[in-house]
Amino acid sequence: MTNMIVIAELSKGSIHPSTAELVTAAHAFGGEPILVVPCTDASVADSVQSLSGISKIIAVKSDVFDGNDSSGWASALDSALPSGTVLCLATTRSKDVAARLAARRNISVVQDVIRIDGTNLTSPIYSGKANQTVSVSGEAVITVRANVFDSVGNDGSCDVSIVDASGDVKTAVQEVMQRASTRLDVSEANIVISGGRGMGSPANFAHLEAVADTIGAAVGASRAAVDTWGEIPHSMQVGQTGKTVNPNLYIAVGISGAIQHLAGMRSSKYIVAINKDADAAIFQHADYGIVATWEEALPVFQEALSAMLG
Ligand SMILES: Cc1cc2nc3c(=O)[nH]c(=O)nc-3n(C[C@H](O)[C@H](O)[C@H](O)COP(=O)(O)OP(=O)(O)OC[C@H]3O[C@@H](n4cnc5c(N)ncnc54)[C@H](O)[C@@H]3O)c2cc1C
């Protein structure tokens, strides 16, 4: 049996909770994985020692993991990882690292997986219009979307072994600009409320932020909103040329439901749409639809949520 290796996802210097979902995905593929933690300080691995269902933890230390150079990440991981099938989260950086690692090892890469049935892997294609299932024989590097698998439990106790690795850094970060907003990122949230051009002006996104604050959601936007208003940053854009999100709940407000927007959010577990046009395409994909202007619907929605959540 080939090794199963899960690469922990890092976010702001700590291990992202979705790492626990990757362990479940590894079990679905058929093995108790080795959990690899890329880090500059091995103590970051302490937080995953209690994850259930892992055979061992390897903290791979290298200065390259301080930056965003995917080729450096891939070379450091390649030198430290045993052979085997590798799973990581389908984030922008990890997908890049996954492709480079697969190329270095001359093995297959399968991106954006949303279902694992033994060695059969399903992922969306054609902007999410169809799913394809591929069968993997031999080793592969697989990226898995967040919020697809349940997290494993926390009743394990694994020792951490530390491996020093050097990476071949091709590019270095000269300056890190702080994100303009400290709000939750759409790709990390369990609930996303997004606004489109139908919001009328960027100032009206404050109404979405108020709902987001009540339910712990991130605020997203359509490309039309991002392109029309400089105040709405590209980091909020959901869709084919923006971010792919897979939350439990996606609320689309004043968004028509163009195919390019659907490409980034149609795999959300529940979709709620608020649009004044009953014929808007978004309603064909929504689990719950409210035909109304956001000016009518959002205050009622906000009041009901506040009453419900105290
Ligand atoms: C190559 C390419 C890539 C693209 N990538 C993306 C992408 O990543 N993400 C993306 O979103 N788009 C993308 N687009 C653009 C996409 O085709 C659409 O133009 C865009 O999604 C439309 O955004 P919208 O729904 O906010 O605006 P509109 O199409 O203008 O729709 C606004 C909606 O708001 C409703 N509305 C108006 N007023 C109100 C009100 N007061 N209350 C409630 N509803 C109201 C209207 O009925 C309408 O349905 C891409 C396009 C191309 C060609």
The ligand as a MOL file (V3000), in Angstrom:
LIG
                    3D

  0  0  0     0  0            999 V3000
M  V30 BEGIN CTAB
M  V30 COUNTS 53 58 0 0 0
M  V30 BEGIN ATOM
M  V30 1 C -14.2230 35.8700 -18.9550 0
M  V30 2 C -15.2350 36.3580 -17.9280 0
M  V30 3 C -15.0000 36.0900 -16.5940 0
M  V30 4 C -15.9230 36.5200 -15.6280 0
M  V30 5 N -15.6920 36.2290 -14.3040 0
M  V30 6 C -16.6270 36.5750 -13.3860 0
M  V30 7 C -16.4630 36.2460 -12.0180 0
M  V30 8 O -15.4390 35.6860 -11.5890 0
M  V30 9 N -17.4460 36.5820 -11.1510 0
M  V30 10 C -18.5880 37.2370 -11.5480 0
M  V30 11 O -19.4560 37.5150 -10.6940 0
M  V30 12 N -18.7490 37.5690 -12.8340 0
M  V30 13 C -17.7950 37.2760 -13.7590 0
M  V30 14 N -17.9700 37.6680 -15.0480 0
M  V30 15 C -19.0750 38.6170 -15.3570 0
M  V30 16 C -20.4210 37.9440 -15.5260 0
M  V30 17 O -20.5910 37.5310 -16.8530 0
M  V30 18 C -21.5510 38.9280 -15.1530 0
M  V30 19 O -21.4140 40.0830 -15.9580 0
M  V30 20 C -21.5570 39.3750 -13.6970 0
M  V30 21 O -21.5210 38.2380 -12.8580 0
M  V30 22 C -22.8410 40.1600 -13.4320 0
M  V30 23 O -22.7990 40.6470 -12.1340 0
M  V30 24 P -24.1580 41.0300 -11.3850 0
M  V30 25 O -25.0470 39.8510 -11.3760 0
M  V30 26 O -23.7710 41.6560 -10.0950 0
M  V30 27 O -24.7100 42.2270 -12.2880 0
M  V30 28 P -25.9610 42.3010 -13.2620 0
M  V30 29 O -25.8730 41.2780 -14.3300 0
M  V30 30 O -26.0590 43.7280 -13.6690 0
M  V30 31 O -27.2020 41.8880 -12.3500 0
M  V30 32 C -27.6840 42.7040 -11.3200 0
M  V30 33 C -28.8780 41.9800 -10.7350 0
M  V30 34 O -29.3720 42.7330 -9.6490 0
M  V30 35 C -30.7920 42.7340 -9.6780 0
M  V30 36 N -31.2280 43.9500 -8.9840 0
M  V30 37 C -31.1520 45.2360 -9.4200 0
M  V30 38 N -31.5860 46.0800 -8.4650 0
M  V30 39 C -31.9410 45.3180 -7.4100 0
M  V30 40 C -32.4470 45.5950 -6.0990 0
M  V30 41 N -32.6710 46.8620 -5.6800 0
M  V30 42 N -32.7050 44.5580 -5.2730 0
M  V30 43 C -32.5040 43.2560 -5.6730 0
M  V30 44 N -32.0200 42.9430 -6.9000 0
M  V30 45 C -31.7220 43.9550 -7.7410 0
M  V30 46 C -31.1580 42.6900 -11.1480 0
M  V30 47 O -32.4390 42.1330 -11.3230 0
M  V30 48 C -30.0600 41.8010 -11.7040 0
M  V30 49 O -30.4470 40.4340 -11.7270 0
M  V30 50 C -17.0670 37.2500 -16.0210 0
M  V30 51 C -17.2800 37.4990 -17.3790 0
M  V30 52 C -16.3790 37.0650 -18.3080 0
M  V30 53 C -16.6450 37.3450 -19.7780 0
M  V30 END ATOM
M  V30 BEGIN BOND
M  V30 1 1 1 2
M  V30 2 1 2 3
M  V30 3 2 2 52
M  V30 4 2 3 4
M  V30 5 1 4 5
M  V30 6 1 4 50
M  V30 7 2 5 6
M  V30 8 1 6 7
M  V30 9 1 6 13
M  V30 10 2 7 8
M  V30 11 1 7 9
M  V30 12 1 9 10
M  V30 13 2 10 11
M  V30 14 1 10 12
M  V30 15 2 12 13
M  V30 16 1 13 14
M  V30 17 1 14 15
M  V30 18 1 14 50
M  V30 19 1 15 16
M  V30 20 1 16 17
M  V30 21 1 16 18
M  V30 22 1 18 19
M  V30 23 1 18 20
M  V30 24 1 20 21
M  V30 25 1 20 22
M  V30 26 1 22 23
M  V30 27 1 23 24
M  V30 28 2 24 25
M  V30 29 1 24 26
M  V30 30 1 24 27
M  V30 31 1 27 28
M  V30 32 2 28 29
M  V30 33 1 28 30
M  V30 34 1 28 31
M  V30 35 1 31 32
M  V30 36 1 32 33
M  V30 37 1 33 34
M  V30 38 1 33 48
M  V30 39 1 34 35
M  V30 40 1 35 36
M  V30 41 1 35 46
M  V30 42 1 36 37
M  V30 43 1 36 45
M  V30 44 2 37 38
M  V30 45 1 38 39
M  V30 46 1 39 40
M  V30 47 2 39 45
M  V30 48 1 40 41
M  V30 49 2 40 42
M  V30 50 1 42 43
M  V30 51 2 43 44
M  V30 52 1 44 45
M  V30 53 1 46 47
M  V30 54 1 46 48
M  V30 55 1 48 49
M  V30 56 2 50 51
M  V30 57 1 51 52
M  V30 58 1 52 53
M  V30 END BOND
M  V30 END CTAB
M  END
